[in-house]
Amino acid sequence: MSNREIVVDRLVKQYGEDVLAVDDISFNVRSGEIFGFLGPNGAGKSTTIKILTSLALPTSGRALVGGYNVVSEADQVRQIMGVALQDIGLDDLMKPGELLELQGELFGMRRSESKARSEELITLVGLTEAADRRVGTYSGGMRRRLDLALALVHRPEILFLDEPTTGLDPASRRDLWDEVKRLNRQFGITIFLTTQYLEEADQLSDTVAIINKGQIATIGSPSKLKAGVGRETINLSFNDQQTAVRAKDELGDFAEQIQIDRDTIRLYMSHAAESVPAVVRRLQESAFNPSSLTLTQPTLDDVFLQVTGKSLQPPEQEL
């Protein structure tokens, strides 16, 4: 009987002699939670999700999905999981019902059962009005919802979503967020989510793990991770990175911690609001004129920047 948990124990994946993509990582995903998995490009998150979905073999270590070993019990893993990968592979000439019925039959459903499940899922993901249209006419958001429906055909207990909202406009992205939360709340599905949108991870995830250079850099609830930063931030943006670097040297004695991200300086301080006048005065005396100044509470972006040294830049959205 599956338990809807994911257990990763000292997982390693090495390519050749020189590339250590995943370096001895361990974490647990509780049954019924949404687990956000973040990391910069090349950090190892894609390799990890490939191993967990039985698309790649680990070099060493162990991974259990729903109680099944992803190597020795890969067939059982595939029966209880659903996967919606970043690259959507849909036949543009088919209608959604045809795709969903085919998927159901591939999972061993009778034709009548797959047809009923197809109609149920089309309603579930909000595609009823477009059910008679060919997939080639669908927008990016509609294709994402159909891809999600395909991952749900066999009623999976664990769902892997690999950057499910990449390329969507903000409205479509939030619609998909609502759908993910509803699936988790209504059916108790464990959801493993990779994303390049920190706001998405913050809104959806019960637990967030950040992987960097093949290792887990930090893990915890979004609120706990943000509280760990513990300070307000003065953000100063300049016209170019060179100016920001010079301004950073002038402000080094102001902050408990100072970081630079392209053309923006971030000053981490316990009483940042009270320090704004002094910071502005110092900049004026040194002939530095920021293009913007903002005061913010800790965010997941601050956590990400703190543990990786860089911001997570989402891809450009589809227009």
Backbone hydrogen bonds, N-H to C=O, Kabsch-Sander energy under -0.5 kcal/mol:
donor,donor_aa,acceptor,acceptor_aa,energy
6,I,29,V,-1.9
7,V,64,L,-2.6
8,V,27,F,-2.8
9,D,7,V,-0.5
9,D,62,R,-3.1
10,R,8,V,-0.5
11,L,25,I,-2.8
12,V,60,S,-2.4
13,K,22,V,-2.1
15,Y,19,V,-3.2
16,G,14,Q,-0.6
19,V,15,Y,-1.7
20,L,18,D,-0.7
21,A,13,K,-1.2
21,A,19,V,-0.8
22,V,13,K,-1.8
23,D,214,G,-3.2
24,D,11,L,-0.6
24,D,22,V,-0.7
25,I,11,L,-2.0
27,F,8,V,-1.7
29,V,6,I,-3.1
30,R,28,N,-0.5
32,G,4,R,-0.6
33,E,30,R,-1.6
35,F,33,E,-0.6
35,F,191,I,-3.3
36,G,34,I,-0.6
36,G,207,T,-3.1
37,F,193,L,-3.4
38,L,36,G,-0.6
38,L,209,A,-2.9
43,A,40,P,-1.9
48,T,44,G,-2.1
49,I,45,K,-2.3
50,K,46,S,-1.9
51,I,47,T,-2.0
52,L,48,T,-2.5
53,T,49,I,-1.6
54,S,51,I,-1.6
55,L,50,K,-3.0
56,A,50,K,-1.2
59,T,12,V,-2.6
60,S,12,V,-1.6
62,R,9,D,-2.3
64,L,7,V,-2.9
65,V,68,Y,-2.8
66,G,5,E,-3.7
66,G,64,L,-0.5
67,G,5,E,-0.5
68,Y,65,V,-1.4
70,V,63,A,-2.3
73,E,69,N,-2.1
74,A,71,V,-0.7
77,V,73,E,-2.0
78,R,74,A,-2.3
79,Q,75,D,-1.2
80,I,76,Q,-1.2
80,I,77,V,-0.6
81,M,77,V,-1.1
82,G,158,I,-2.4
84,A,160,F,-2.8
85,L,83,V,-0.5
88,I,86,Q,-0.7
90,L,88,I,-0.7
92,D,90,L,-0.8
94,M,91,D,-1.5
97,G,131,A,-0.5
99,L,95,K,-2.0
100,L,96,P,-2.5
101,E,97,G,-2.5
102,L,98,E,-2.1
103,Q,99,L,-2.2
104,G,100,L,-2.3
105,E,101,E,-2.2
106,L,102,L,-2.0
107,F,103,Q,-1.1
108,G,105,E,-1.7
109,M,104,G,-2.3
114,S,110,R,-2.8
115,K,111,R,-2.1
116,A,112,S,-2.0
117,R,113,E,-2.4
118,S,114,S,-2.2
119,E,115,K,-2.1
120,E,116,A,-2.0
121,L,117,R,-2.4
122,I,118,S,-2.3
123,T,119,E,-1.5
124,L,120,E,-2.2
125,V,121,L,-2.4
126,G,123,T,-1.2
127,L,122,I,-2.9
130,A,127,L,-0.9
131,A,128,T,-1.5
133,R,130,A,-1.5
135,V,94,M,-2.9
136,G,92,D,-2.4
137,T,134,R,-2.1
138,Y,135,V,-2.0
143,R,139,S,-2.3
144,R,140,G,-2.0
145,R,141,G,-1.9
146,L,142,M,-2.2
147,D,143,R,-2.5
148,L,144,R,-2.1
149,A,145,R,-2.2
150,L,146,L,-2.3
151,A,147,D,-1.5
152,L,148,L,-0.7
152,L,149,A,-1.0
153,V,149,A,-0.5
153,V,150,L,-0.7
155,R,152,L,-2.1
157,E,80,I,-2.6
158,I,80,I,-1.7
159,L,190,T,-3.3
160,F,82,G,-3.1
161,L,159,L,-0.6
161,L,192,F,-2.8
162,D,84,A,-2.6
162,D,160,F,-0.6
163,E,161,L,-0.9
163,E,194,T,-2.4
166,T,163,E,-1.2
168,L,165,T,-2.1
173,R,169,D,-2.5
174,R,170,P,-2.2
175,D,171,A,-1.9
176,L,172,S,-2.0
177,W,173,R,-2.0
178,D,174,R,-2.3
179,E,175,D,-1.7
180,V,176,L,-2.5
181,K,177,W,-2.6
182,R,178,D,-2.1
183,L,179,E,-2.4
184,N,180,V,-2.1
185,R,181,K,-2.6
186,Q,182,R,-3.3
187,F,183,L,-1.9
188,G,184,N,-1.1
189,I,183,L,-0.9
190,T,157,E,-2.1
191,I,33,E,-2.2
192,F,159,L,-2.8
192,F,190,T,-0.5
193,L,35,F,-3.1
193,L,191,I,-0.6
194,T,161,L,-2.6
195,T,37,F,-0.8
198,L,196,Q,-0.6
201,A,197,Y,-1.8
202,D,198,L,-2.4
203,Q,199,E,-2.5
204,L,200,E,-2.3
205,S,201,A,-2.2
206,D,34,I,-2.7
207,T,34,I,-1.6
208,V,220,G,-3.0
209,A,36,G,-2.8
210,I,218,T,-2.5
211,I,38,L,-3.1
211,I,209,A,-0.5
212,N,215,Q,-3.1
214,G,43,A,-2.2
215,Q,212,N,-1.6
217,A,210,I,-3.0
217,A,215,Q,-0.7
218,T,210,I,-1.1
220,G,208,V,-2.0
225,L,221,S,-2.6
226,K,222,P,-2.4
227,A,223,S,-2.3
228,G,224,K,-1.6
229,V,225,L,-0.8
229,V,226,K,-0.7
230,G,226,K,-1.3
232,E,269,M,-1.6
233,T,296,T,-2.6
234,I,267,L,-2.3
235,N,233,T,-0.6
235,N,294,T,-3.0
236,L,234,I,-0.6
236,L,265,I,-2.7
237,S,235,N,-0.5
237,S,292,S,-2.1
238,F,263,D,-2.5
244,A,240,D,-1.6
245,V,241,Q,-2.4
246,R,242,Q,-1.8
247,A,243,T,-2.5
248,K,244,A,-2.2
249,D,245,V,-1.3
250,E,246,R,-1.0
251,L,247,A,-1.3
252,G,248,K,-0.5
254,F,251,L,-2.0
255,A,251,L,-0.8
256,E,268,Y,-1.7
257,Q,268,Y,-1.2
259,Q,266,R,-2.2
261,D,264,T,-3.1
264,T,261,D,-1.7
265,I,236,L,-3.0
266,R,259,Q,-3.1
267,L,234,I,-2.6
267,L,265,I,-0.5
268,Y,257,Q,-3.0
268,Y,266,R,-0.6
269,M,232,E,-2.3
269,M,267,L,-0.6
272,A,269,M,-0.7
275,S,271,H,-0.9
275,S,272,A,-0.9
276,V,272,A,-0.8
276,V,273,A,-0.9
279,V,275,S,-2.3
280,V,276,V,-2.6
281,R,277,P,-2.3
282,R,278,A,-2.2
283,L,279,V,-2.1
284,Q,280,V,-2.4
285,E,281,R,-2.4
286,S,282,R,-1.5
287,A,284,Q,-1.3
288,F,283,L,-3.0
291,S,237,S,-2.5
292,S,237,S,-1.2
294,T,235,N,-2.1
296,T,233,T,-2.5
303,V,299,T,-1.8
304,F,300,L,-3.1
305,L,301,D,-2.8
306,Q,302,D,-2.3
307,V,303,V,-2.1
308,T,304,F,-2.0
309,G,305,L,-2.0
313,Q,311,S,-0.7
318,E,167,G,-1.4
